[in-house]
Amino acid sequence: MKPPKFEYRAARTVEEAVSLLQEAGEDAKILAGGQSLVPMLNFRLTRPSHLIDINKVSELDYIREKDGKLAIGALTRERTIERSALVRQKFPLLTEATEWIGHVQIRNRGTIGGSVAHADPASEYPALVVLSDAELTIQGPDGSRTTTWDEFFVTYLTTSLQPFEVLTELRFPLPKPGSGYAFVELARRHGDFALVGCAAQVTMNGKGTCQEARLALIGVGPFPHRSPDAEAMLKGQKLTDKLISEAGQKISEEVEPEGDMHASTEYRRAMSKVFTERALKKALSRVQGGK
């Protein structure tokens, strides 16, 4: 199929992109990597009157460490993140999550900001935003503002971004010393949308006790699921197989996934327990020197 008719405009700065959005009206769409938008256009699931191309806004393409955080411009390509030595050194969980996204051809074009703004509940990057309590910077007609994931993600494919706003930067707090990480997911084939996935990060002290645990699951609700109760169960404890299993069970009781042609509600709920356990065990093994 072919996309519906639209008017194409290209911006070279964030300010110009915001201005073009205002001129175009509320049904305009931003074109970044286009890996989600273009298929939706072709299937006519969306019919914007204008496309505002931001691919030439070079100021949004960067990765840098600043004030104990990893700052990434919204236009940074997924492949750039995957190959970044700085990301691999400072926040390897982001590298591991990126490797699950589609295929190389998709990662060559897809952007971190586009993925997060699209807010697919099975997408990997939103899980990292939720797990790490990342800050999101947004620019609009009234200037720049910073928000958090619990204000940003609203429901399926819906965020608090206003029609004339642009997501410009994501800032991920760096893991503490003694942290292990893992990103695991279940898909029918590598590169397919995740049926269930889990990001885990645990910080251990020198006595083998968990100082902090963070968990975020995808594919089990309208946006990534964070479980303060399961994390609290792990904090201050030795991470035994029994305790990890209990944390997984807690999450499976919390999540409310929707069933579809690929997996039933019951199956996704059961797999949320399995993949929580796998992620926690893998993260713990990395603290202990495993791979």
Secondary structure, DSSP 8 states (H G I E B T S, - for coil): ------EEEE-SSHHHHHHHHHHH-TT-EEESS-TTHHHHHHTTS---SEEEE-TT-GGG--EEEETTEEEEETT-BHHHHHH-HHHHHH-HHHHHHHTTSS-HHHHHH-BHHHHHHHT-TT-HHHHHHHHHT-EEEEEETTEEEEEEHHHHEEETTEES--TT-EEEEEEEE---TTEEEEEEEE-SSTTS--SEEEEEEEEE-TTS-EEEEEEEEESSSSS-EE-HHHHHHHTTS---HHHHHHHHHHHHHH------SS--HHHHHHHHHHHHHHHHHHHHHHHTT--
